[in-house]
């Protein structure tokens, strides 16, 4: 599986993660992270992103991988 460390359109000032090769855009919505691809991602791509965000829920839906925000526990 190829990994991208080059140029990706992003709303982030500093992208410090490795992304799947077909990554087209990476954006943040609050503390969620949305990775959009130029085609469908596979399970290897999903696992690559999961490794970048331990303890976070990461889901795959075709050409989108979403890293969900952590839940806040109310006191």
Secondary structure, 3 states (H helix, E strand, C coil): CCEECCCCEECCCCCCCCEECCEEEEEEECCEEEEEECCCCCHHHHHHHHHHCCCCCEEEECCEEEECCCCCCCC
